Amino acid sequence: MLIAPHPDDEALACSVILQQAVRAGAAIRIVYVTDGDDNPWPQRAFERKWSLSPSDRKRWGKLRRSEALAALRVLDICPADVQFLGLPDQGLTDLLLRDCNSALTRLIQVIDDWSPTDILAPSLFDIHPDHNAVAVMIRLIFADFLAPRVSQWNYLVHGHSPAFFDRAAELSSSELETAKKREAIRCHQTQIKLSRERFLRYATRPERFLRVDRESAVRRDGAVYSVCRARDNLDVDLRFSAHPFRMQRNKFFILGRDVLERTRTCQIRLPSRTADLQVWDCATNRSIGIARYRGHPFAGELTLPLHLFSPIHDLFIKVDRRSLFFDEAGWIAIPGLPNLASIALSVISAGAHSLAVRSCTGMARLDAQRRLTLSMFSPTRKVRRIR
C-alpha cells in the first residue's frame, strides 16, 4: 500500500518500486490523502485565471485525480486499485493539530479494509507540511493499531535531510524503469507547467526507502539540536539559522497521547529572549501550562511540562519555521519511557546527525544504518494479505 499526500507523489518518489511490485505480482493499493486542489499558482498559470473560486479548486482537484490515474496506467496500475480520501490539501498539519482523530479514523479504515503487508508512507523529515503531517499520522496508527508483521517504509519527496538520506536504502533501476518513470511524471501536466525541469529531475534521482522500526534511533533535524525527556518534563536544545524569513514566525508543536490514549497537541510561540511562555492546547485554544525559554534569537533551551502526556507513548515535536510554503524541517519522534526512566538524547556527531540514548545504566551508541535490504517485493517472498 502506497500512501501519497498528493497526486504526483506516486510518480516522483515511487515509480520504480511500483513497477517492480507489478512485475513481482504483488497486490497494490494506492491511497491519495488529498486531491492536490489547493494549488493556486500552477492553476493560475495553467488556466490563465487569477481569481479562483471554490468551484475552480474542485475542478482542479478532479483534473489532478485524472493525471494521477494516467500516471498509474503508465506504471500498469489500474483505477480499481486507487482510492482518494479528499482530505484538505495544504491543511493536513492543521488537521493533525486540531482534529487528528477524524483523519486517523479514515486512514485506519482504509488500511484495515485492505490489510497490507507493507506500507510506503512519507517521511517525518520531508519538509512539505502535508507530507510530514501524514508521516506522523501513520506513525500513530502503527504504534496503536497495526500488527508488528506489517512493515513500514518511508520515502522523501521534498528536502535533503541527512536524517533520511544517510540511512535510506537506494533502489536500483533499469533504463526502461527510468523511462517509464519519466513518462509517468509527464502525465502531471498541471505541475510541470511551472516546474518542468525540477519535476523531470526526479526521473533520474534514485528512489530511496527507509524502513521504520518501532525502536529507531532519534535523529536531530532543523532547529532541534538535542532533546532530553524525563517523566514530567521535556528539555529541547534549539539552534536557529539566521534565515530572515524564518525568524519571523517560530512556533513549537508537541503531539502525543495522554494517559487515556487520546491524542493531545500543544503549541508554544517561541520568543527571542529568555521568558516564561504559555502552553496552548491546539484543540481548545486554552492555556494548559507554563514553559520556560532560556536564550536569544539564535539559540536557547526550551523546558516544557509533560503532565498532559503519557510517559510510555512516543512524542512528536516540530519547530514551525515555515518560509512561504515549505518547512525548515519536519517532525522529530521521541520514544516513550516504558520503564519510566529518564532518557537523554544528545548529539554525538553533528556530521552524521546521530543521537545517543543515555540512561542510568550508561550510554549506548545508536549508529546510523547505512544500508537496508528492500525485500518486500523480492521474487522469493510470497505475496499475501493478512487480516
Residue, then its C-alpha position, 0 to 999 in steps of 0.5 A: m500500500l502506497i500512501a501519497p499526500h498528493p497526486d504526483d507523489e506516486a510518480l516522483a518518489c515511487s515509480v520504480i518500486l511500483q513497477q517492480a511490485v507489478r512485475a513481482g505480482a504483488a497486490i497494490r493499493i494506492v491511497y491519495v490523502t488529498d486531491g492536490d486542489d489547493n494549488p493556486w499558482p500552477q492553476r493560475a498559470f495553467e488556466r490563465k485565471w487569477s481569481l479562483s473560486p471554490s468551484d475552480r479548486k474542485r475542478w482542479g482537484k478532479l483534473r489532478r485525480s485524472e493525471a494521477l490515474a494516467a500516471l498509474r496506467v503508465l506504471d500498469i496500475c489500474p483505477a480499481d486499485v486507487q482510492f482518494l480520501g479528499l482530505p484538505d490539501q495544504g491543511l493536513t498539519d492543521l488537521l493533525l493539530r486540531d482534529c487528528n482523530s477524524a483523519l486517523t479514523r479514515l486512514i485506519q479504515v482504509i488500511d484495515d479494509w485492505s490489510p497490507t503487508d507493507i506500507l510506503a508512507p512519507s517521511l517525518f523529515d520531508i519538509h512539505p507540511d502535508h507530507n510530514a503531517v501524514a508521516v506522523m499520522i501513520r506513525l500513530i496508527f502503527a504504534d496503536f493499531l497495526a500488527p508488528r508483521v506489517s512493515q513500514w517504509n518511508y520515502l522523501v519527496h521534498g528536502h535533503s535531510p541527512a536524517f533520511f538520506d544517510r540511512a535510506a536504502e537506494l533502489s536500483s533501476s533499469e533504463l526502461e524503469t527510468a523511462k517509464k518513470r519519466e513518462a509517468i511524471r509527464c502525465h502531471q501536466t498541471q505541475i510541470k507547467l511551472s516546474r518542468e525541469r525540477f519535476l523531470r529531475y526526479a526521473t533520474r534521482p534514485e528512489r530511496f526507502l527507509r524502513v521504520d522500526r518501532e525502536s529507531a534511533v532519534r535523529r536531530d533535524g532543523a532547529v532541534y539540536s538535542v532533546c532530553r525527556a524525563r517523566d514530567n518534563l521535556d528539555v529541547d536544545l534549539r539552534f536557529s539559522a539566521h534565515p530572515f524569513r524564518m525568524q519571523r514566525n517560530k512556533f513549537f508543536i508537541l503531539g502525543r497521547d495522554v494517559l487515556e490514549r487520546t491524542r493531545t497537541c500543544q503549541i508554544r510561540l517561541p520568543s527571542r529572549t529568555a521568558d516564561l511562555q504559555v502552553w496552548d492546547c491546539a484543540t481548545n485554544r486554552s492555556i494548559g501550562i507554563a514553559r520556560y525559554r532560556g536564550h536569544p534569537f539564535a539559540g536557547e533551551l526550551t523546558l516544557p511540562l509533560h503532565l498532559f502526556s503519557p510517559i510510555h507513548d512516543l512524542f512528536i515535536k516540530v519547530d514551525r519555521r515555515s518560509l512561504f510554503f515549505d518547512e525548515a524541517g519536519w517532525i522529530a519522534i521521541p520514544g516513550l519511557p516504558n520503564l519510566a526512566s529518564i532518557a537523554l538524547s544528545v548529539i554525538s556527531a553533528g556530521a552524521h546527525s546521530l543521537a545517543v540514548r543515555s540512561c542510568t545504566g550508561m550510554a549506548r551508541l545508536d549508529a546510523q544504518r547505512r544500508l537496508t535490504l528492500s525485500m518486500f517485493s523480492p521474487t522469493r517472498k510470497v505475496r499475501r494479505i493478512r487480516 
